[in-house]
Amino acid sequence: MKRAALAAFGATALLVVLGAVAPPALAHTELLTSDPADGSSLAEAPRTVELTFSEDLMPGAVSVSVVPDGGSPAALDAVDVDGPSVTVPWPASVTAGDVAVNYRVVSQDGHPVSGSVHYTIVSSSAPSAPASGSAASAASSTAPQPTSDGDGESTTSPSIPPLAMISLGLAVGIAIGFAFYLRRRDAGGGT
């Protein structure tokens, strides 16, 4: 009876530890919306592009580029990261044509995610002056699909957060220790 109780305790402890580790390790951020919406045809270049993700991002691990069709990435001013939102100032050098806004972000779980949103600017005017209030954010937004999960790109952030690695190591250590304990009891002919 004692052995069954210990086995049940060991299995329960292992499941609790693995259950605590699995959700953060399996849940990856995704792009929820972009403003302007992905695939939009714009009368003029936007002042900014806002990307909103499903979870907070690591500010030092966000990379965004604005690339006109057939061109090189345009120089950007500082990209603003606030929790799950990234605000990209539109480069004055990109005024017309098909444009991709490529992003590569790392969420708090340490997983890199990359993708892009696309726009067509039908006019050759520079970005408009900022509107008073929040009229600029009134455009509708849709969720674009990421084009890649970043597996092939190098990153300074780990794929698995340190807390998950420690918890997994602890769970494995408990399981191995419990197995040795049971084996020793069985070898000694214990009750």
ABEGO torsion letter per residue (X at the ends): XAAAAAAAAAAAAAAAAAAAAAAAAABBBBBABBOBBBGBBBABBBABBBBBBABBBBAAABBBBBBBBGBBBBBBBBBBBBEABBBBBBBAABABEBBBBBBBBBBAAGBBBBBBBBBBBABABBBBBBBBEAAAAABBBBBBBBABAGAABBBABBABBAAAAAAAAAAAAAAAAAAAAAAAAAAAGBX
